[in-house]
Amino acid sequence: WVADTSWNRLVEFSPSGERIQTFGTLGRTNTKFNKPVHLEVLTRPANVFLLVMDSWNDRLQIYDIG
């Protein structure tokens, strides 16, 4: 996962470097960002979460990705 702060989106890449998906746009609602930074993947026994620090919206967004 990569935070594309210029385009206010997140990009997921495969281990070989191919783009899997892109999501997010500029805004304040869910799946919208304003300068997303500091991504973290948190693995739990039953789930995998992507934590995104949405810096200019002053919030942390959490997505269940697995």
HELIX and SHEET records of a PDB file:
HELIX    1   1 SER A   55  ASN A   57  5                                   3    
SHEET    1   A 3 VAL A   2  ASP A   4  0                                        
SHEET    2   A 3 ARG A   9  PHE A  13 -1                                        
SHEET    3   A 3 ARG A  19  PHE A  23 -1                                        
SHEET    1   B 2 THR A  25  LEU A  26  0                                        
SHEET    2   B 2 LYS A  32  PHE A  33  1                                        
SHEET    1   C 3 PRO A  36  THR A  43  0                                        
SHEET    2   C 3 VAL A  48  ASP A  54 -1                                        
SHEET    3   C 3 ARG A  59  ASP A  64 -1                                        
END                                                                             
